[in-house]
Amino acid sequence: MATRRLGVGETLGALNAALGPGSTVWIKETRARHLRSRDFLAPHRALQARFDDGQVPEHLLHVLACLQGPGVAPVLRCAPTPAGLSLQLQRPAVFERVLSAVAAYATPASPALPGQRVLLHCPALRSSACALRLSQLRTVLVADHLARALRAHGVCVRLVPAVQDPHMLTFLQQLRVDWPAAPERASSHTLRSHALEELTSAHDGRTLSPGILGRLCLKELVEEQGRTAGYDPNLNNCLVTEDLLSVLAELQEALWHWPEDSHPGLAGAPDTGTDSCLVVHVVSCEEEFQQQKLDLLWRKLVDKAPLRQKHLICGPVKVTGAPGPLMTAPEYYKFRHAQVCKASALKHGGDLAQDPGWTEIFGVLSVATIKFEMLSTAPQSQGEWLLLFNNILPFPDLLSQTAMLDCTAPGLHITAHTEMMCKFLVQLSMDFSSYYNRVHILGVSTQHNRLGRAERYRVKTKEAEDETSRPLLFQEPRPHRFGQMFVRLQLLRAVREVLHTGLAMLGIPPLSHI
């Protein structure tokens, strides 16, 4: 790309820097009524904290009006208003810059971090598919989405455990979750020998149940980590079983041996630098206590256990309209699939579930419904500038934020912004729907007016894909409207690029019609 792409973060940074050192002042507007007159605002109260009388010096207003820099959007005007200092961008110039390099806005804003590695551990995938609870399903979807976001950001990701249950693999394929299948099980012989040495004083002469090797006191290790780490203070004794050691062996094997394409120069070779890897355990709130035991047991039994272990805790799940609270994940999928089929039958008529051409569509719609329900809450909010300024221009920053894991924060727990993509796509859909219903992108004939909404959408989408094609359904546009028409077609291309990239982060393929 000849010129650097424009960025909201870069523009905000330059605006704040132009006012001199101090706290952040500028905010990006998002509401349609505000965007009629401004794109950024420095609120009056924030200016009062920066300047004695709340008035920005004249020479700084001139600096802001002439603001330039890498990634900084060109400014049209900057003027004081009752709400504060109002700034509007040169919108035609921004449109030209963005729409001439659409693909650049479907990639993360921050550069990839070479060599950064994350081991994502989702214990729920060790259960059978038929017993998978909804709270566990949520952890699976969160882990899958987080893996996609991290990989799009250039991070090397390893997924554990490898799935052994064939029914679980089938169910994951149905959900369009990309997860590795089980290879040969890692040997736990070394771990077992080490564990027996630690457990000799914990037998207390009592008979242990089959499969239990002994007890191990974790109290001392909890105290070593400190109260701020976030471990449950009730953690004391841990019953060490063969299954626990197998889990640890698999984690350790995954940590030491990465796939050949994940780390140039170290492919297939043991890596003793485990400190360079972040381990994230994605668990439901019901599994948190047991996962803390496993975390501490790993530290206790393995000399080179990873020091950076974080727990991403997923809260409970409430399904709207579910027939019962104890529904399993496969039952939940069937429930949502039936709803999709019923809604389509009411819309289009007939039993489309028996039509092979609709099978794939119903499957994708069911998965999309589940993922959006599990990973987001529906926002409420509402224009061409609205689409570009609120959805296309900030998208690279959003991609970077979804892959952001703050491993430097104190304590055991870690947060992930997996809900941001769903909220963004819902908002984009609402903004685009509003725009599409109000704006006539092309001139239309009476015959086109008689088409159903789905068919009109299909024709317009095809037109956006190939702006040089002219279906007979459309009248010849007026010559003086050609420029506007092609700009709008470019905008549709940009929306499509962003939408498809966002759906890919959720493992959902785009559909040509529904």
C-alpha positions in Angstrom: 0.0 0.0 0.0 1.5 3.3 -1.0 0.0 5.2 1.9 -0.6 4.1 5.5 -4.2 3.3 6.3 -6.1 5.8 8.5 -6.8 4.8 12.0 -9.1 6.0 14.8 -6.5 5.3 17.4 -3.8 7.2 15.5 -6.1 10.2 15.0 -7.2 10.3 18.7 -3.5 10.0 19.7 -2.5 13.0 17.5 -5.5 15.1 18.7 -4.6 14.5 22.4 -0.9 15.1 21.7 -1.7 18.4 19.9 -3.1 19.8 23.2 0.1 19.1 25.1 0.9 16.7 28.0 -2.0 15.7 30.3 -4.9 13.3 30.5 -6.9 12.1 27.5 -9.4 14.8 26.3 -10.8 13.7 22.9 -13.6 11.2 22.3 -14.9 9.6 19.1 -18.5 10.3 18.4 -20.8 7.3 17.5 -24.4 8.6 17.6 -26.0 9.6 14.4 -27.3 12.9 15.7 -23.8 14.0 16.8 -22.2 12.8 13.6 -24.3 15.2 11.6 -22.0 18.0 12.7 -18.8 16.5 14.3 -16.7 13.4 14.4 -14.6 14.0 17.5 -15.3 16.1 20.6 -13.2 17.4 23.4 -15.9 17.9 26.1 -16.0 21.3 27.9 -15.4 19.7 31.3 -12.3 18.0 30.1 -11.0 21.2 28.6 -11.6 23.1 31.9 -9.3 20.5 33.6 -6.6 21.2 31.0 -6.9 24.9 30.5 -7.7 27.5 33.2 -10.7 29.0 31.5 -11.6 26.0 29.4 -10.7 28.0 26.3 -8.2 26.4 23.9 -5.5 28.9 22.8 -5.8 30.1 19.2 -2.5 28.7 18.1 -3.6 25.2 19.3 -6.8 25.5 17.3 -4.6 26.2 14.2 -2.5 23.1 15.0 -5.6 21.0 15.3 -7.0 22.2 12.0 -3.8 21.4 10.2 -3.2 18.1 11.9 -1.1 15.6 10.0 0.7 12.4 10.6 0.9 8.6 9.8 -2.6 7.2 10.0 -4.1 10.5 11.0 -7.4 11.4 9.2 -7.4 14.9 7.5 -9.3 17.6 9.4 -11.9 19.9 7.8 -12.5 22.2 10.7 -12.1 22.6 14.5 -14.2 25.1 16.4 -15.5 25.7 20.0 -19.1 24.8 20.7 -21.3 24.7 23.8 -20.5 21.0 24.2 -16.8 21.6 23.9 -14.2 21.6 21.1 -15.8 20.1 18.0 -13.8 18.6 15.1 -15.0 17.3 11.8 -12.9 15.4 9.3 -12.6 15.9 5.5 -15.1 13.1 4.8 -14.7 12.9 1.0 -10.9 12.5 1.5 -11.4 9.9 4.2 -13.9 8.0 2.0 -11.3 8.0 -0.9 -8.5 6.8 1.3 -10.5 4.0 2.9 -12.4 2.7 -0.1 -9.3 2.6 -2.3 -7.7 0.2 0.1 -10.5 -1.8 1.6 -8.5 -5.0 2.3 -6.2 -3.1 4.7 -9.1 -2.4 7.0 -9.9 -6.1 7.5 -6.6 -6.8 9.2 -5.5 -6.1 12.8 -4.2 -2.6 13.5 -1.3 -3.7 15.7 1.6 -5.6 14.1 2.0 -9.3 14.7 4.2 -10.2 17.7 6.7 -12.8 16.3 7.4 -15.7 18.6 4.5 -15.0 21.0 2.8 -18.3 21.9 -0.4 -19.1 23.7 -1.5 -22.5 24.9 -5.3 -22.6 25.1 -6.6 -25.3 27.4 -10.4 -26.1 27.4 -11.0 -29.0 29.9 -14.7 -29.3 28.8 -13.6 -31.1 25.7 -12.5 -34.1 27.7 -16.1 -34.9 28.4 -18.4 -36.7 26.0 -20.6 -34.8 23.6 -23.9 -36.1 25.0 -22.9 -34.9 28.5 -21.6 -31.4 27.5 -23.4 -28.8 29.6 -24.3 -25.4 28.2 -21.8 -23.6 30.5 -19.1 -26.0 29.1 -20.3 -25.3 25.5 -19.7 -21.6 26.2 -16.1 -22.3 27.1 -15.6 -24.2 23.9 -17.0 -21.4 21.8 -15.0 -18.8 23.7 -11.7 -20.8 23.2 -12.4 -21.3 19.5 -13.1 -17.6 18.9 -10.1 -16.5 21.0 -7.8 -18.9 19.0 -9.0 -17.4 15.7 -8.5 -13.9 17.0 -5.0 -14.6 18.3 -4.0 -16.3 15.0 -5.3 -13.4 12.9 -3.0 -11.3 15.1 0.0 -13.4 14.3 0.2 -15.3 17.6 1.1 -19.0 17.6 -1.7 -20.9 19.3 -1.8 -24.5 20.5 -5.1 -26.1 21.5 -5.4 -28.7 24.3 -6.9 -31.2 24.8 -6.9 -33.2 21.5 -10.4 -34.6 21.3 -10.8 -38.3 21.6 -14.6 -38.8 21.6 -15.7 -39.3 18.0 -19.2 -37.9 18.9 -17.6 -34.8 20.2 -15.6 -34.3 17.0 -18.8 -34.6 15.0 -20.5 -32.1 17.2 -17.6 -29.7 17.0 -17.7 -29.9 13.2 -21.4 -29.2 13.3 -20.6 -26.1 15.4 -17.8 -25.2 12.9 -15.3 -25.3 15.8 -11.8 -26.1 14.5 -10.2 -28.3 17.1 -7.5 -31.0 16.9 -8.3 -34.7 17.1 -6.5 -37.0 19.5 -3.1 -38.4 18.6 -1.4 -41.0 20.7 -1.8 -40.2 24.4 1.2 -38.5 26.1 3.1 -40.7 28.5 2.6 -39.9 32.2 5.3 -42.3 33.4 7.8 -39.5 34.5 5.1 -37.5 36.1 3.8 -40.6 38.0 7.3 -41.3 39.3 7.7 -37.8 40.5 4.2 -37.8 42.0 4.8 -40.9 44.0 7.9 -39.3 45.6 5.8 -36.4 46.7 2.9 -38.5 47.9 4.8 -40.9 50.2 4.1 -38.9 53.3 0.5 -38.2 52.4 -0.8 -41.8 52.5 -1.4 -41.7 56.3 -1.7 -45.5 56.2 -5.3 -45.3 54.9 -6.6 -47.4 52.0 -7.1 -45.4 48.9 -9.7 -46.0 46.2 -8.7 -47.5 42.9 -7.1 -44.9 40.5 -6.1 -42.6 43.4 -2.3 -42.5 44.0 -2.4 -40.4 47.1 -3.0 -37.0 48.6 -0.9 -33.9 48.1 -1.0 -30.8 50.3 -1.3 -27.6 48.2 -1.8 -25.2 51.1 1.9 -24.2 51.2 1.9 -23.5 47.5 -1.2 -21.4 47.7 0.4 -19.3 50.4 3.6 -18.9 48.3 1.5 -17.5 45.5 0.1 -14.8 47.8 -3.4 -13.8 48.6 -3.6 -11.4 45.6 -3.1 -14.3 43.1 -6.8 -15.2 43.4 -6.5 -18.9 44.4 -9.4 -20.2 46.5 -8.3 -20.1 50.2 -10.0 -23.4 50.8 -7.6 -25.2 48.5 -5.7 -27.7 50.7 -5.4 -31.4 49.8 -5.6 -32.7 46.3 -6.4 -36.3 45.5 -3.8 -37.2 42.8 -5.3 -39.6 40.2 -4.0 -41.3 37.1 -6.4 -39.1 35.1 -5.0 -35.9 36.6 -1.5 -37.0 35.7 -2.6 -37.8 32.1 -4.0 -34.3 31.8 -0.8 -32.8 33.1 1.3 -35.0 30.7 -0.7 -33.8 27.7 -0.4 -30.2 28.8 3.4 -30.6 29.3 3.8 -32.3 26.0 1.9 -29.6 24.2 4.0 -27.0 25.9 7.3 -28.5 24.9 6.6 -29.6 21.3 4.9 -27.1 19.0 3.8 -27.8 15.4 6.4 -27.4 12.7 4.9 -24.1 11.3 4.3 -22.4 14.7 7.9 -21.3 15.5 10.5 -21.0 12.8 13.8 -22.3 14.0 12.4 -24.4 16.8 10.0 -26.6 14.8 9.5 -30.0 16.3 12.2 -29.5 18.9 11.8 -29.3 22.6 11.5 -25.8 24.0 12.9 -25.3 27.4 11.8 -21.7 27.5 8.4 -22.3 28.9 8.3 -18.9 30.4 7.9 -17.4 26.9 4.5 -19.2 26.6 1.2 -18.0 28.2 -1.1 -20.8 29.3 -4.8 -19.9 29.4 -7.3 -22.3 31.0 -10.8 -21.5 29.6 -13.2 -23.0 32.1 -16.8 -22.6 33.4 -17.4 -21.1 36.8 -18.3 -24.6 38.0 -15.0 -26.0 36.9 -12.8 -23.2 38.4 -12.0 -24.8 41.7 -10.9 -28.1 40.1 -8.8 -26.2 37.5 -7.0 -24.3 40.3 -6.0 -27.6 41.7 -4.6 -28.8 38.4 -2.8 -25.5 38.0 -1.1 -25.9 41.4 -0.4 -29.6 40.9 1.4 -28.8 37.6 3.6 -26.3 39.5 4.2 -28.8 42.3 5.2 -31.8 40.2 7.0 -30.3 37.2 10.2 -28.3 37.6 9.7 -26.4 34.4 6.0 -25.8 34.6 4.9 -22.5 33.0 5.0 -19.6 35.4 2.4 -17.7 33.4 -0.9 -19.5 33.9 -4.1 -17.6 33.6 -7.7 -18.7 34.1 -10.5 -17.3 31.8 -13.7 -18.0 33.6 -17.0 -18.2 31.7 -20.2 -17.4 33.6 -23.4 -19.5 33.6 -25.7 -19.7 30.6 -29.4 -18.9 30.4 -31.0 -19.8 27.1 -34.0 -17.7 26.0 -37.1 -19.8 25.4 -35.4 -23.1 26.4 -37.9 -25.8 27.5 -35.7 -26.8 30.5 -32.7 -25.6 32.5 -30.8 -28.9 32.3 -30.5 -29.0 28.5 -27.3 -30.5 27.1 -25.3 -28.9 24.4 -26.5 -31.3 21.6 -30.2 -30.8 22.8 -29.6 -27.0 22.6 -28.4 -27.3 19.1 -31.4 -29.3 18.0 -33.7 -26.8 19.8 -32.2 -23.8 17.9 -32.1 -25.7 14.6 -35.8 -26.5 14.9 -36.5 -22.8 15.6 -34.5 -21.8 12.5 -36.4 -24.3 10.3 -39.8 -23.2 11.7 -39.0 -19.5 11.1 -37.9 -20.2 7.5 -41.0 -22.3 6.9 -43.2 -19.3 8.0 -41.2 -16.9 5.8 -40.9 -19.0 2.6 -43.6 -21.6 3.0 -43.3 -25.3 2.8 -41.0 -27.7 4.6 -37.6 -26.4 3.6 -35.9 -28.6 6.1 -36.3 -31.5 3.6 -34.7 -29.5 0.8 -31.0 -30.5 0.4 -30.3 -27.0 -0.9 -31.3 -25.5 2.4 -29.5 -28.0 4.7 -26.2 -26.1 4.7 -28.0 -22.7 5.2 -30.0 -24.0 8.2 -26.9 -25.4 9.7 -25.0 -22.1 9.4 -27.9 -20.1 10.8 -28.3 -22.4 13.7 -24.6 -22.1 14.6 -24.7 -18.4 14.1 -27.6 -18.1 16.5 -25.9 -20.2 19.1 -22.6 -18.3 18.9 -24.1 -14.9 19.1 -26.3 -16.0 22.0 -23.3 -17.5 23.8 -20.8 -14.8 23.1 -22.7 -11.5 23.2 -25.6 -9.4 24.4 -27.6 -7.6 21.8 -26.9 -3.9 21.8 -29.5 -1.2 21.0 -28.4 1.8 18.7 -28.3 3.0 15.2 -26.4 6.1 8.1 -22.9 6.5 4.5 -20.6 8.2 7.0 -22.1 6.3 9.9 -21.1 3.0 8.2 -17.6 4.0 7.4 -16.8 6.0 10.6 -18.3 3.6 13.1 -17.7 0.2 11.4 -15.0 0.1 8.7 -12.5 2.7 10.0 -12.3 1.2 13.6 -12.4 -2.4 12.5 -8.5 -3.0 12.5 -8.4 -1.7 16.1 -11.3 -4.1 17.1 -9.4 -7.1 15.6 -6.4 -6.1 17.8 -8.5 -5.7 20.9 -10.1 -9.2 20.5 -6.7 -10.7 20.5 -5.5 -8.7 23.5 -4.6 -10.8 26.6 -3.2 -8.9 29.5 -0.8 -11.5 31.0 1.0 -8.8 33.1 -2.0 -8.1 35.3 -1.6 -9.4 38.8 -3.6 -12.4 40.0 -4.7 -15.7 38.6 -7.5 -14.6 36.4 -7.4 -13.2 32.9 -10.1 -11.5 30.8 -10.7 -11.7 27.1 -12.8 -9.5 24.9 -14.5 -12.2 23.0 -17.9 -10.5 23.2 -16.6 -7.5 21.2 -16.9 -9.1 17.7 -20.5 -10.2 18.2 -21.5 -6.8 19.4 -19.7 -5.2 16.5 -21.3 -7.4 13.9 -24.8 -6.8 15.4 -24.2 -3.1 15.3 -22.8 -3.3 11.8 -25.9 -5.2 10.7 -28.2 -2.7 12.2 -26.4 0.3 10.7 -26.2 -1.4 7.3 -29.9 -2.4 7.4 -30.9 1.2 8.2 -28.7 2.5 5.4 -29.9 -0.1 2.9 -33.6 0.6 3.5 -33.1 4.4 3.1 -30.6 4.7 0.3 -31.3 3.8 -3.3 -27.8 2.7 -4.4 -28.9 2.1 -8.0 -31.9 3.3 -10.1 -34.6 0.6 -10.1 -37.3 -0.4 -12.5 -40.9 -1.4 -11.7 -40.0 -5.0 -12.3 -37.2 -4.7 -9.6 -39.7 -3.2 -7.1 -41.8 -6.3 -7.3 -38.9 -8.5 -6.2 -38.9 -9.8 -2.6 -36.4 -8.4 -0.1 -34.2 -11.5 -0.2 -34.0 -11.4 -4.0 -33.3 -7.7 -4.0 -30.5 -8.3 -1.5 -29.0 -11.0 -3.7 -29.1 -8.8 -6.8 -27.5 -5.8 -5.0 -24.9 -8.0 -3.4 -24.0 -9.4 -6.8 -23.8 -5.9 -8.2 -21.4 -4.9 -5.4 -19.2 -7.8 -6.2 -18.9 -6.7 -9.8 -19.5 -3.0 -10.2 -19.2 -3.2 -14.0 -22.1 -5.6 -14.5 -25.6 -4.1 -15.2 -28.5 -6.5 -14.7 -31.5 -5.8 -17.0 -33.6 -5.3 -13.8 -31.9 -1.9 -13.4 -32.6 1.2 -15.3 -29.6 3.1 -16.7 -28.5 5.5 -14.0 -28.4 9.2 -14.7 -24.9 10.3 -16.0 -24.4 12.8 -13.2 -25.0 10.1 -10.6 -22.3 7.7 -11.8 -19.7 8.9 -9.3 -22.1 8.6 -6.3 -23.3 5.2 -7.5 -19.8 3.7 -7.8 -18.7 5.2 -4.4 -21.7 3.5 -2.8 -20.8 0.2 -4.5 -17.3 0.5 -3.1 -18.8 1.2 0.3 -20.8 -2.1 0.0 -17.6 -3.9 -0.9 -16.0 -2.5 2.2 -18.9 -3.5 4.4 -18.9 -7.0 2.9 -15.1 -7.4 3.5 -15.5 -6.3 7.1 -18.5 -8.5 7.7 -16.9 -11.6 6.2 -13.8 -11.1 8.2 -15.7 -10.7 11.4 -17.8 -13.8 10.7 -14.6 -15.7 10.0 -13.4 -14.8 13.5 -16.4 -16.7 14.7 -16.0 -19.6 12.3 -19.2 -18.7 10.5 -19.3 -18.7 6.6 -21.2 -16.0 4.9 -24.5 -16.9 3.1 -25.7 -15.6 -0.2 -29.3 -15.8 0.9 -31.4 -16.8 3.9 
